[in-house]
């Protein structure tokens, strides 16, 4: 996977802040990680 541009990193950080508050440990570092997290959250929501 190619390295994200600075603009993409800033957008990712902004979206992560909106979604999680100020917990920087929750920022995803790759598209694959984001897709895995989304899939896990959907599965968790389905199970509840």
One Martini backbone bead per residue (centre of mass of N, CA, C, O) as a GRO file, in nm:
protein
   48
    1UNK     BB    1   0.097   0.036   0.022
    2UNK     BB    2   0.074   0.353  -0.003
    3UNK     BB    3   0.153   0.646   0.112
    4UNK     BB    4   0.005   0.884   0.267
    5UNK     BB    5  -0.095   1.183   0.263
    6UNK     BB    6  -0.121   1.458   0.451
    7UNK     BB    7  -0.421   1.503   0.391
    8UNK     BB    8  -0.514   1.217   0.469
    9UNK     BB    9  -0.412   1.226   0.760
   10UNK     BB   10  -0.584   1.466   0.854
   11UNK     BB   11  -0.857   1.336   0.794
   12UNK     BB   12  -0.822   1.091   0.975
   13UNK     BB   13  -0.787   1.251   1.238
   14UNK     BB   14  -1.053   1.404   1.229
   15UNK     BB   15  -1.242   1.157   1.221
   16UNK     BB   16  -1.134   1.028   1.478
   17UNK     BB   17  -1.214   1.254   1.669
   18UNK     BB   18  -1.517   1.242   1.614
   19UNK     BB   19  -1.554   0.934   1.692
   20UNK     BB   20  -1.348   0.936   1.981
   21UNK     BB   21  -1.216   1.193   2.032
   22UNK     BB   22  -0.891   1.205   2.213
   23UNK     BB   23  -0.811   0.905   2.122
   24UNK     BB   24  -0.518   0.830   1.962
   25UNK     BB   25  -0.522   0.508   1.969
   26UNK     BB   26  -0.775   0.498   1.746
   27UNK     BB   27  -0.605   0.543   1.508
   28UNK     BB   28  -0.579   0.458   1.197
   29UNK     BB   29  -0.310   0.330   0.964
   30UNK     BB   30  -0.516   0.177   0.765
   31UNK     BB   31  -0.740   0.048   0.554
   32UNK     BB   32  -0.751  -0.235   0.677
   33UNK     BB   33  -0.806  -0.146   0.967
   34UNK     BB   34  -1.068   0.001   0.907
   35UNK     BB   35  -1.222  -0.239   0.785
   36UNK     BB   36  -1.203  -0.419   1.035
   37UNK     BB   37  -1.348  -0.230   1.232
   38UNK     BB   38  -1.613  -0.207   1.080
   39UNK     BB   39  -1.678  -0.509   1.078
   40UNK     BB   40  -1.677  -0.547   1.385
   41UNK     BB   41  -1.902  -0.338   1.449
   42UNK     BB   42  -2.123  -0.473   1.280
   43UNK     BB   43  -2.117  -0.745   1.426
   44UNK     BB   44  -2.180  -0.636   1.708
   45UNK     BB   45  -2.453  -0.505   1.632
   46UNK     BB   46  -2.587  -0.770   1.536
   47UNK     BB   47  -2.557  -0.928   1.817
   48UNK     BB   48  -2.739  -0.716   2.000
   0.00000   0.00000   0.00000
